[in-house]
Amino acid sequence: MLDVDAMVWSATEDRRAGRPLVVLLHGRYGTEYDMTRFFGALPPEAVGVALRGPIPWSDRWAWAPEWTEDGAGIGEIRAVVDDLLKWIDGLRGFDSIKLVGFSQGGFTSLQLLQAEPRRFAAVVQLCGFMAPELAGPDDELRAVRPPVLNIRGGQDTAIPADLADYTSGWLRQRTTLTELIFEDTGHEITAEMIAATADYLR
């Protein structure tokens, strides 16, 4: 279950109403504090909230269990997405909602977008992926074509090249896609990626 007490907000509760919200999702073996580095890059009118993945991963957290070829974790992944959507359903007073996810957080952001394409004003996906096994019904997604920034690292060895290419193609067919490839960058969040995210969110 999503831990609301672990969320880190960029603004106090009395300063959030009526502003756009940016939800930030860390990668596997991460914490909510990994994504607070984006707070300073948000548009001045926006509020950021960094979430903690609900699945323990050693002494940190994840959004999905260890992947197995038999797809045993698919149900758990879908339960996490459903839990996130229920939390988002309960939000009140925000002008719009955007998602920013790194690695497994990027994967989770795309799962959220696939499930509710009209819910999110934009998505920034950094060094993540869309798993073919979890690509579901997408008629509404294709109709809406929400804006997505897909950022890839040219030296990323954590995400196989064929999976990164599949993700780019999947997004191109279903969203209004902007894609950036940082050729000398690996599986990491860099200052250049944060700056590109800031420009896109504005």
ABEGO torsion letter per residue (X at the ends): XBBAAABBBABBAAAABGBBBBBBBBBBGBBAAAAAAAAAABBAABBBBBBBBABBBEABBBABBBBBAAGAAAAAAAAAAAAAAAAAAABBGBABBBBBBBEAAAAAAAAAAAABAAABABBBBBGBBBBAAABBBAAAAAAAGBBBBBBBBAABAABBAAAAAAAAAAAAAABBBBBBBBAABBBBBBAAAAAAAAAAAX
